Amino acid sequence: MNLLVTNTRNAQAYGIIRSLRPHAEKIVATMYGPNRLVARLSHAANSRYVDKRYVVPSPVDDWRKGRLQKDNTEREEEYIRAVLRICEHEKIDVVFPSWEPLVYVFSKNMERFKARNIVLPIPDFDVLIAAMDKYRVIKTAEQIGFPCPRTFAVEEASQLDAIERHLEYPALVKPRFSSGSRGLFLVKDHRELVGRVSAVERSRGLPLIQEYIPGSVVQRFSSIWIVLDQNYELRAHSLHRKLRTIFRDASSEGSAWESFRDDGLIDAATGLCRALKLTGPVNLQTKRDPRDGRHKLLEVNPRLGYNFWIPLALGLDTPLLALKVARGERFETIQERTGRTVFISPPQDVAALGMYLIELVATKVLRFRPVDPDNSPPALSEFLRSYKESYAASARVLDPYFCEFFRDPLVSLMWWAAFGVFSVQKKLQSVLGF
């Protein structure tokens, strides 16, 4: 195949390139930014595994502002035409987007690519919109018995007082459509609630208000990966949960994870994906509630996510399986690998240690109080023991940016720099409302 990979600022783009390089005669990458220099900072496009690169206009502004519609906006149309010209010139037969704003735009234009015999391994538009709508997903999950935090859709500001009567603080304010936990805020009182709802509404439309599940992020946030074939049959699955995060909050990226097994959770995830009519690889995020011990659904991602290198390390080649499903090809069920495996991103793990020490000083020495008392920093001995156990694990996998450094050094360096800036920006947004 001749493959075009989009959103090359995202980690999943690099994973797709690495996964499908053995199956591709040519890989073309697209980049965008306010100018060509900024566009070239797209780390995955600079990989030695990419044959050709193109700068294209950005289509994501309308998504970010909550302007979701069936027809293309002017920006989206300009982007799609640019990609189609590249596809014609490079004889592309597979285009692989993997970030919500771009998956959304391509899904709207699926027929234009099909008419040119170009495969898009993404859901149809109506299916995609239902899965991207966090409120519709929660309501569907409740109908089939998948536990969820209490969630309310804000239709107008006058509803806040009524919603507030059903919630305890702290609570979460989140956009109805978003990516990568952008626009997610933890609020601790009425004043913060009103301010955050207003801020999200201005930038992303009226949000959701959701019950906050208390407790430490450690071993409570889980990712469920499942792959359903064209007949909604389960063909592969993988579970992993966070061991450490850079910032210990709901929107923070992890630095270490471990695999685990829970057949009931897989069954629930499979049932929800069938109800949403999703096929191919799907990622679901849950958090285990310490009050009742149940995993509760946070969101569904009908695309490849940042951490899909984890199931990939377990033999679950999600990009290739997504392509097989999109092409209508049959494939055998992939058996789950047994035993515990630990997954580590060493640079992020160093950052996690630094952030822990800063937080430890802030709470123990300067006496700052965390918003969630149940999520105060663990003892130093406990935290260091988690590092020792992870790095001494008999089954241990290090992330691809670390492992590929000597083969693809520019990509790794660019990713670590971009990841650091992105993490700090998200933290400032959650704290200060930037």
PyMOL commands that set and color helices and strands:
alter all, ss='L'
color gray80, all
select helices_A, chain A and resi 11-23+36-39+43-46+61-64+74-90+100-108+110-114+125-132+134-144+157-164+190-204+263-275+309-313+318-327+346-365+373-375+380-391+400-403+409-432
alter helices_A, ss='H'
color red, helices_A
select strands_A, chain A and resi 2-5+26-31+52-55+94-96+151-153+171-174+185-187+208-211+221-228+234-245+254-259+280-288+295-301+342-344+396-398
alter strands_A, ss='S'
color yellow, strands_A
deselect
rebuild
show_as cartoon
